[in-house]
Amino acid sequence: MANLRAAVSRLRRELAAHPAEFPDRGIAEDELAALCAMALGGEPEIRRLRRSLLLVAGAIGSVSALAPSLAQVRIAVELFGERPRTEGP
């Protein structure tokens, strides 16, 4: 949990300090707030963590200055369990 809290906090600070406005910034801010709440609230729901991560990545993925912090959030989320397997043919 500490890794997730630290990574989300860092990305939130960097996003707040980033001067450029982009269309999905609000989505990223909302989902980072949700990730922060999950990190503070105890054992989070893994599917919800992954959904929030995907939304954040989609919203800020093209902002290269935020890529290292986004990668740290991804790593922290992945510590909560393996990626769900999909059944193939």
Secondary structure, 3 states (H helix, E strand, C coil): CHHHHHHHHHHHHHHHHCCCCCCCHHHHHHHHHHHHHHHHCCCCCHHHHHHHHHHHHHHHCCCHHHHHHHHHHHHHHHCCCCCCCCCCC
